[in-house]
Amino acid sequence: MIVVATEDFEVYHGVVGELRDRGLTFTTVEPDEPLPEETTAVVTAADESHDPDGVDVVRADPDQPRRAVDEVAALLRGSDGKLIVGIDPGDRPGIAVLSGEMVVAAFQVPPDQVAAAVEEEVGDAVDPLVRIGDGARLLGARIIDDLGDVTVELVDETGTTPYLGTGARGMGDVLAAVNIARIEGEEIESREIDPTAGELKRIKQRSREASETNRAIDETLARRVAGGELTIEEALAEHRDGETDE
């Protein structure tokens, strides 16, 4: 059983809320009270000295209660607790965070928010690993470049998107990210991509759809978008400026 033993109200409130959201069984005691016999893990505040013998102790930061609950849940399941983040790149990338074999968080965010979301999740984790699928090459390469100082593996994502039954619409990218997180890949620091004609055509079409005048950017600007140098909006602005100068 999980026991929350803290005098810190913020830690108590945050940890108890997370435990309830996860459906985990727990009880609470005062730090100076004896623990129930079935106690397997104790959650207390990082600055409290509560350190009972014979059970695992997780020290919680009041600003990050979910991290403490992730840790205690991993302990209960016998996981090694290694943090692995899986990313299914695309127009709406899926992100799955695993602690050992347990999924502890999942997100779906725009491509330009992936790096920030991953950075928030890996935080102070010891030797975290990010695994990213090899599809959506241009977006994936951009995400890899944005990830910063974290170990990244490129994973063959063939077959990682499951069949989605009734009521599961929209979950494919996140579930694929879970599968990607569980597949060993090739460690990579960056990914050089020469955009294909089809990829450039899609970028031009996206620029036309975003343009107020239904005008597409030229190939030079499309290549700069493909390389992550410009966003579609920035490329459209340069395109308009070039037309004005003429």
C-alpha positions as CSV (number, residue, x, y, z in Angstrom):
1,M,0.0,0.0,0.0
2,I,1.1,3.6,-0.7
3,V,1.1,5.9,2.4
4,V,1.3,9.7,2.2
5,A,3.0,11.0,5.3
6,T,3.7,14.7,5.2
7,E,3.0,18.0,7.0
8,D,3.4,20.0,3.7
9,F,-0.1,20.9,2.6
10,E,0.9,21.5,-1.1
11,V,2.7,18.1,-1.3
12,Y,-0.3,16.4,0.4
13,H,-2.9,18.1,-1.9
14,G,-0.9,17.5,-5.1
15,V,0.1,13.9,-4.4
16,V,-3.3,12.8,-3.1
17,G,-5.0,14.3,-6.2
18,E,-2.6,12.5,-8.5
19,L,-3.1,9.2,-6.7
20,R,-6.9,9.6,-6.9
21,D,-6.7,10.4,-10.6
22,R,-4.7,7.2,-11.2
23,G,-7.0,5.0,-9.2
24,L,-4.2,4.0,-6.9
25,T,-5.0,2.7,-3.4
26,F,-3.4,4.7,-0.6
27,T,-3.9,6.0,2.9
28,T,-2.5,9.0,4.8
29,V,-0.9,9.3,8.2
30,E,0.9,12.0,10.2
31,P,4.7,11.7,9.8
32,D,5.1,10.7,13.5
33,E,2.4,8.0,13.4
34,P,3.2,4.3,12.9
35,L,2.8,3.0,9.4
36,P,0.2,0.3,8.5
37,E,1.7,-3.2,8.3
38,E,0.9,-3.5,4.6
39,T,2.9,-0.3,3.7
40,T,5.2,-0.8,0.7
41,A,6.0,2.8,-0.2
42,V,5.8,6.2,1.6
43,V,5.5,9.6,-0.1
44,T,6.7,12.6,1.9
45,A,8.0,16.1,1.2
46,A,11.5,16.6,-0.2
47,D,12.5,18.7,2.8
48,E,11.1,16.4,5.5
49,S,13.2,13.9,7.5
50,H,10.6,11.2,7.6
51,D,12.6,8.0,6.7
52,P,10.9,4.8,8.0
53,D,12.8,1.5,7.8
54,G,11.9,-1.3,5.5
55,V,9.9,0.6,2.9
56,D,10.7,2.7,-0.1
57,V,10.5,6.4,0.4
58,V,9.6,8.9,-2.4
59,R,10.3,12.5,-1.7
60,A,7.9,14.8,-3.5
61,D,8.4,18.4,-4.8
62,P,5.3,20.5,-4.2
63,D,5.5,21.8,-7.8
64,Q,5.8,18.3,-9.3
65,P,3.5,15.9,-7.5
66,R,3.0,13.8,-10.7
67,R,6.7,12.9,-10.8
68,A,6.5,11.5,-7.3
69,V,3.4,9.5,-8.1
70,D,5.1,8.2,-11.3
71,E,8.1,7.0,-9.2
72,V,6.0,5.3,-6.5
73,A,3.8,3.6,-9.1
74,A,7.0,2.3,-10.8
75,L,8.3,1.0,-7.5
76,L,5.0,-0.9,-6.8
77,R,5.2,-2.6,-10.3
78,G,8.8,-3.6,-9.9
79,S,9.9,-1.4,-12.8
80,D,13.5,-0.2,-13.1
81,G,11.9,3.3,-13.6
82,K,13.9,4.2,-16.6
83,L,12.2,7.1,-18.3
84,I,11.6,6.6,-22.0
85,V,9.7,9.1,-24.2
86,G,8.2,7.9,-27.5
87,I,7.3,10.3,-30.3
88,D,5.1,9.6,-33.3
89,P,5.9,12.6,-35.6
90,G,3.4,14.2,-37.9
91,D,1.1,17.1,-38.1
92,R,-0.2,16.4,-34.6
93,P,2.6,14.3,-33.0
94,G,1.8,11.8,-30.3
95,I,4.0,11.7,-27.2
96,A,4.0,8.9,-24.7
97,V,6.1,8.8,-21.5
98,L,7.0,5.5,-20.0
99,S,8.6,4.7,-16.6
100,G,9.9,1.2,-17.2
101,E,6.9,-0.6,-18.9
102,M,4.2,1.7,-17.5
103,V,2.8,4.6,-19.4
104,V,2.7,7.5,-17.0
105,A,1.7,10.4,-19.4
106,A,0.5,10.9,-22.9
107,F,0.1,14.0,-25.1
108,Q,-0.8,15.2,-28.6
109,V,0.7,18.7,-29.4
110,P,1.6,20.7,-32.5
111,P,5.1,20.0,-33.9
112,D,6.6,23.2,-32.6
113,Q,5.6,22.3,-29.0
114,V,7.1,18.8,-28.9
115,A,10.6,19.7,-27.7
116,A,9.2,21.8,-24.8
117,A,6.8,19.0,-23.8
118,V,9.6,16.5,-23.8
119,E,11.9,18.8,-21.9
120,E,9.2,19.2,-19.2
121,E,8.8,15.5,-18.9
122,V,12.4,14.4,-18.7
123,G,13.3,17.1,-16.2
124,D,15.8,15.8,-13.7
125,A,15.4,12.2,-14.8
126,V,18.5,10.1,-14.7
127,D,19.7,9.2,-18.3
128,P,16.3,9.6,-20.0
129,L,15.8,8.2,-23.6
130,V,13.7,9.6,-26.4
131,R,12.7,7.3,-29.2
132,I,11.1,8.9,-32.3
133,G,9.5,7.2,-35.3
134,D,11.2,7.5,-38.7
135,G,8.0,8.6,-40.5
136,A,7.0,12.3,-41.3
137,R,10.7,12.8,-42.2
138,L,10.8,16.6,-42.3
139,L,8.9,17.1,-39.1
140,G,10.8,14.4,-37.4
141,A,14.1,15.9,-38.4
142,R,13.1,19.2,-37.0
143,I,11.9,17.7,-33.7
144,I,15.2,15.9,-33.3
145,D,17.1,19.2,-33.9
146,D,14.9,20.9,-31.2
147,L,15.3,18.2,-28.5
148,G,18.6,19.4,-27.2
149,D,20.9,17.5,-24.9
150,V,19.1,14.2,-24.6
151,T,19.8,10.7,-26.0
152,V,17.6,10.1,-29.1
153,E,17.0,6.9,-31.0
154,L,15.4,6.7,-34.5
155,V,12.9,3.9,-34.6
156,D,11.4,2.0,-37.5
157,E,7.7,2.9,-37.0
158,T,6.3,0.3,-39.4
159,G,3.3,-1.3,-37.9
160,T,3.3,0.9,-34.7
161,T,-0.1,2.5,-35.4
162,P,-2.8,0.0,-34.1
163,Y,-6.2,-0.7,-35.5
164,L,-8.6,1.7,-33.9
165,G,-12.0,0.4,-33.0
166,T,-15.2,2.2,-32.2
167,G,-14.7,5.2,-29.9
168,A,-10.9,5.3,-30.3
169,R,-10.8,7.9,-33.1
170,G,-7.9,10.3,-32.6
171,M,-5.9,8.0,-30.4
172,G,-3.7,6.5,-33.1
173,D,-0.8,8.9,-32.8
174,V,-0.5,8.5,-29.1
175,L,-0.8,4.7,-29.1
176,A,1.8,4.6,-31.9
177,A,4.1,6.7,-29.6
178,V,3.6,4.1,-26.9
179,N,4.7,1.4,-29.3
180,I,7.6,3.4,-30.6
181,A,8.8,4.0,-27.0
182,R,9.1,0.2,-26.6
183,I,11.2,-0.5,-29.7
184,E,15.0,-0.2,-29.7
185,G,16.3,2.2,-32.4
186,E,19.5,3.6,-33.7
187,E,21.0,6.4,-31.7
188,I,21.1,9.7,-33.7
189,E,22.1,13.3,-33.1
190,S,20.5,14.9,-36.1
191,R,18.8,13.8,-39.4
192,E,19.8,15.4,-42.7
193,I,16.8,15.3,-45.0
194,D,16.7,16.3,-48.7
195,P,13.0,17.0,-49.3
196,T,11.4,15.1,-52.1
197,A,9.4,16.7,-54.9
198,G,6.2,15.4,-53.2
199,E,7.2,16.8,-49.8
200,L,7.9,20.3,-51.4
201,K,4.5,20.1,-53.2
202,R,2.8,19.4,-49.9
203,I,4.5,22.4,-48.2
204,K,3.5,24.6,-51.1
205,Q,-0.1,23.4,-50.8
206,R,-0.1,24.1,-47.1
207,S,1.2,27.6,-47.8
208,R,-1.6,28.2,-50.3
209,E,-4.2,27.1,-47.8
210,A,-2.7,29.5,-45.2
211,S,-2.5,32.4,-47.6
212,E,-5.1,35.1,-47.6
213,T,-4.7,35.5,-51.3
214,N,-4.6,31.7,-52.2
215,R,-0.9,32.1,-53.4
216,A,1.7,29.4,-52.8
217,I,5.3,30.1,-51.9
218,D,8.0,29.2,-54.4
219,E,10.3,26.2,-54.2
220,T,13.2,28.1,-52.6
221,L,11.0,29.2,-49.7
222,A,9.5,25.7,-49.5
223,R,13.0,24.2,-49.1
224,R,13.7,26.6,-46.3
225,V,10.5,25.6,-44.6
226,A,11.4,21.9,-45.1
227,G,14.7,22.5,-43.4
228,G,13.1,24.2,-40.4
229,E,14.6,27.6,-41.2
230,L,11.2,29.2,-41.7
231,T,7.6,28.5,-40.7
232,I,4.9,28.6,-43.3
233,E,3.8,32.0,-42.0
234,E,7.3,33.4,-42.2
235,A,7.7,32.0,-45.7
236,L,4.5,33.7,-46.8
237,A,5.6,37.0,-45.3
238,E,8.9,36.8,-47.3
239,H,7.0,35.8,-50.4
240,R,4.7,38.9,-50.0
241,D,7.7,41.2,-49.3
242,G,9.4,39.9,-52.5
243,E,6.3,40.6,-54.6
244,T,6.1,44.1,-53.1
245,D,9.7,44.8,-54.0
246,E,9.1,43.9,-57.6
